[in-house]
């Protein structure tokens, strides 16, 4: 998340927390389930003094944000779901592995060693359990209850999140629009941070006023 976070930090106060078990955080034996991840995020916000926040996530991070929004709707101001998983039409491990393989050439080559290091830090058992949690999460059943302005962002070439699924996500959300970034793959927050930052800034500016033209906001866009 750092390439996007650093760009956004010029205009906003930005945090990129590591959840327990991942990154530089402690490594409990228990792999946190989605409700626990949402609860941990809420407690972390309490600890650092954040009452409400705009949340931006990629892939499984989107699933955490949706879980958080459903459980703690008063603590989230708006959401940016970049490459939201899991496509309900491909909810099997072989399908997802094949899509990730197709996505690999679309990503910045420097991303692979960073991901490998993150996976090594998390540990094999936690990685496996996280994949299981991601695949079993019925995100489509929660989206209709996420009542905050939401921007769904998809890379035009992303095989993990096809256009059909991205559009379905937007249709299920009460207050959302879709932006497609040309040529992008699944991890725009790393490979296309300038484009993701630009649409994020525009989205935040458009949703600052309580008198937003929702018909205009809900229109999908290719940029």
C-alpha positions as CSV (number, residue, x, y, z in Angstrom):
1,X,0.0,0.0,0.0
2,X,2.9,2.3,0.5
3,X,3.2,3.8,-3.0
4,X,-0.4,5.0,-2.9
5,X,-0.2,5.9,0.8
6,X,2.8,8.2,0.3
7,X,1.1,10.0,-2.6
8,X,-2.1,10.5,-0.6
9,X,-0.1,11.7,2.5
10,X,0.6,15.0,0.8
11,X,-3.0,16.0,1.3
12,X,-4.4,13.7,4.0
13,X,-3.4,12.1,7.2
14,X,-2.8,8.5,6.1
15,X,-2.3,5.3,8.1
16,X,-1.3,1.9,6.7
17,X,-1.8,-0.5,9.6
18,X,-0.5,-4.1,9.7
19,X,-3.1,-6.5,11.2
20,X,-2.0,-8.9,13.9
21,X,-0.3,-11.8,12.2
22,X,0.9,-9.8,9.2
23,X,3.7,-7.3,8.3
24,X,5.5,-5.9,11.3
25,X,2.7,-6.6,13.8
26,X,2.8,-9.4,16.4
27,X,2.2,-12.9,15.2
28,X,-0.5,-14.6,17.3
29,X,-1.0,-18.3,16.8
30,X,-4.6,-17.8,16.0
31,X,-5.4,-16.5,12.5
32,X,-8.0,-13.7,12.9
33,X,-11.3,-14.3,11.1
34,X,-13.0,-11.4,9.3
35,X,-15.2,-10.3,12.2
36,X,-12.0,-10.3,14.4
37,X,-10.1,-8.3,11.8
38,X,-12.9,-5.7,11.7
39,X,-13.0,-5.6,15.5
40,X,-9.2,-5.2,15.7
41,X,-9.4,-2.3,13.2
42,X,-12.0,-0.6,15.3
43,X,-10.0,-1.0,18.5
44,X,-6.9,0.3,16.7
45,X,-8.8,3.4,15.6
46,X,-9.8,3.9,19.3
47,X,-6.2,3.6,20.4
48,X,-4.9,6.2,17.9
49,X,-7.9,8.5,18.3
50,X,-9.7,8.2,15.0
51,X,-13.4,8.5,15.2
52,X,-14.2,8.1,11.5
53,X,-12.1,7.4,8.5
54,X,-12.1,6.9,4.7
55,X,-10.8,3.4,4.0
56,X,-9.0,2.2,0.9
57,X,-8.2,-1.5,0.4
58,X,-7.0,-3.9,-2.3
59,X,-8.2,-7.4,-2.8
60,X,-8.7,-9.1,0.5
61,X,-8.4,-5.7,2.1
62,X,-11.7,-4.8,0.5
63,X,-13.4,-7.8,2.2
64,X,-12.1,-6.4,5.6
65,X,-13.5,-3.0,4.8
66,X,-16.9,-4.4,3.9
67,X,-17.0,-6.4,7.1
68,X,-16.0,-3.3,9.0
69,X,-18.6,-1.1,7.3
70,X,-21.4,-3.6,8.1
71,X,-20.4,-3.9,11.7
72,X,-19.2,-0.4,12.5
73,X,-21.0,1.8,10.0
74,X,-20.7,4.9,12.2
75,X,-16.9,4.7,12.0
76,X,-16.4,4.7,8.3
77,X,-16.9,7.9,6.2
78,X,-16.4,6.5,2.7
79,X,-14.7,3.5,1.0
80,X,-12.4,2.8,-2.0
81,X,-12.6,-0.8,-2.9
82,X,-9.7,-1.5,-5.4
83,X,-10.0,-4.9,-7.0
84,X,-12.6,-6.3,-4.5
85,X,-12.5,-10.1,-4.1
86,X,-13.9,-12.8,-4.2
87,X,-15.7,-13.0,-7.5
88,X,-18.7,-15.1,-6.6
89,X,-18.6,-16.7,-10.0
90,X,-15.1,-18.1,-9.4
91,X,-15.0,-19.0,-5.7
92,X,-12.6,-21.9,-5.9
93,X,-8.9,-22.1,-5.3
94,X,-7.9,-23.4,-8.8
95,X,-9.9,-20.6,-10.4
96,X,-8.3,-17.9,-8.3
97,X,-4.8,-19.4,-8.7
98,X,-5.2,-19.4,-12.5
99,X,-6.4,-15.8,-12.4
100,X,-3.5,-14.7,-10.3
101,X,-1.1,-16.4,-12.7
102,X,-2.7,-14.5,-15.6
103,X,-2.3,-11.3,-13.6
104,X,1.4,-11.7,-12.9
105,X,2.7,-10.2,-16.1
106,X,0.5,-7.1,-15.5
107,X,2.3,-6.2,-12.2
108,X,5.5,-4.3,-11.5
109,X,8.3,-6.9,-11.3
110,X,9.5,-5.3,-8.0
111,X,6.2,-6.4,-6.3
112,X,7.0,-10.1,-6.3
113,X,9.8,-10.1,-3.8
114,X,7.9,-7.8,-1.5
115,X,4.9,-10.2,-1.6
116,X,7.1,-13.2,-1.0
117,X,8.6,-11.5,2.1
118,X,5.1,-10.6,3.4
119,X,4.0,-14.2,3.0
120,X,7.1,-15.5,4.7
121,X,6.5,-13.1,7.6
122,X,2.9,-14.3,8.0
123,X,3.9,-18.0,7.9
124,X,2.5,-20.8,5.8
125,X,-0.4,-21.8,8.1
126,X,-1.6,-18.2,8.4
127,X,-1.4,-17.7,4.6
128,X,-3.4,-20.9,4.0
129,X,-6.0,-19.9,6.5
130,X,-6.3,-16.4,5.1
131,X,-6.9,-17.8,1.6
132,X,-9.6,-20.1,3.1
133,X,-11.3,-17.1,4.9
134,X,-11.2,-15.0,1.7
135,X,-12.7,-17.8,-0.4
136,X,-15.5,-18.6,2.1
137,X,-16.5,-14.9,2.6
138,X,-19.9,-14.2,0.9
139,X,-19.1,-10.5,0.3
140,X,-22.1,-10.2,-2.1
141,X,-24.5,-10.8,0.8
142,X,-23.0,-7.9,2.8
143,X,-22.6,-5.2,0.1
144,X,-26.3,-4.1,0.2
145,X,-25.8,-3.2,3.9
146,X,-22.7,-1.0,3.3
147,X,-24.4,2.5,3.5
148,X,-21.4,4.7,2.8
149,X,-20.3,6.4,-0.5
150,X,-18.1,3.8,-2.2
151,X,-15.7,3.9,-5.1
152,X,-15.0,0.6,-6.8
153,X,-11.8,0.7,-8.9
154,X,-10.7,-1.9,-11.3
155,X,-7.7,-2.3,-13.6
156,X,-9.0,-2.8,-17.1
157,X,-6.9,-6.0,-17.6
158,X,-7.4,-7.4,-14.2
159,X,-8.3,-11.1,-14.5
160,X,-8.9,-11.5,-10.8
161,X,-11.8,-9.0,-10.8
162,X,-13.5,-9.2,-14.2
163,X,-15.6,-6.3,-15.4
164,X,-18.8,-8.3,-14.9
165,X,-18.0,-8.9,-11.2
166,X,-16.9,-5.2,-10.7
167,X,-20.2,-4.0,-12.1
168,X,-22.1,-6.5,-10.0
169,X,-20.4,-5.2,-6.9
170,X,-21.4,-1.6,-7.8
171,X,-25.0,-2.7,-8.4
172,X,-25.2,-4.4,-5.0
173,X,-23.9,-1.4,-3.1
174,X,-26.4,1.3,-2.2
175,X,-24.2,4.3,-3.0
176,X,-21.4,3.4,-5.4
177,X,-19.7,4.0,-8.7
178,X,-17.1,2.2,-10.8
179,X,-13.9,3.6,-12.3
180,X,-11.8,1.5,-14.7
181,X,-8.2,2.3,-15.1
182,X,-6.8,1.4,-18.6
183,X,-4.1,-1.2,-18.7
184,X,-4.1,-1.9,-15.0
185,X,-3.9,-5.3,-13.3
186,X,-5.1,-6.4,-9.9
187,X,-2.8,-4.4,-7.6
188,X,-3.2,-0.8,-8.7
189,X,-2.2,0.4,-5.3
190,X,1.4,-0.7,-6.1
191,X,1.6,-0.8,-9.9
192,X,-0.5,2.3,-10.7
193,X,-0.4,4.5,-7.6
194,X,-0.6,7.8,-9.5
195,X,-3.8,6.8,-11.3
196,X,-5.4,5.3,-8.1
197,X,-4.5,8.4,-6.1
198,X,-6.0,10.6,-8.8
199,X,-9.4,8.9,-8.8
200,X,-9.3,8.6,-5.0
201,X,-8.8,12.4,-4.6
202,X,-11.6,13.1,-7.1
203,X,-13.9,10.7,-5.3
204,X,-13.2,12.3,-1.9
205,X,-13.7,15.8,-3.3
206,X,-17.0,14.7,-4.9
207,X,-18.4,13.2,-1.7
208,X,-17.3,16.0,0.8
209,X,-20.6,17.9,0.3
210,X,-23.9,16.5,1.7
211,X,-25.5,17.8,-1.5
212,X,-23.7,15.4,-3.9
213,X,-25.5,14.8,-7.2
214,X,-26.0,11.1,-6.7
215,X,-27.0,10.4,-10.3
216,X,-23.8,11.8,-11.4
217,X,-21.8,10.1,-8.7
218,X,-23.3,6.7,-9.5
219,X,-22.4,6.8,-13.1
220,X,-19.6,4.4,-14.1
221,X,-16.5,5.7,-15.8
222,X,-13.5,4.7,-17.8
223,X,-10.5,7.0,-17.5
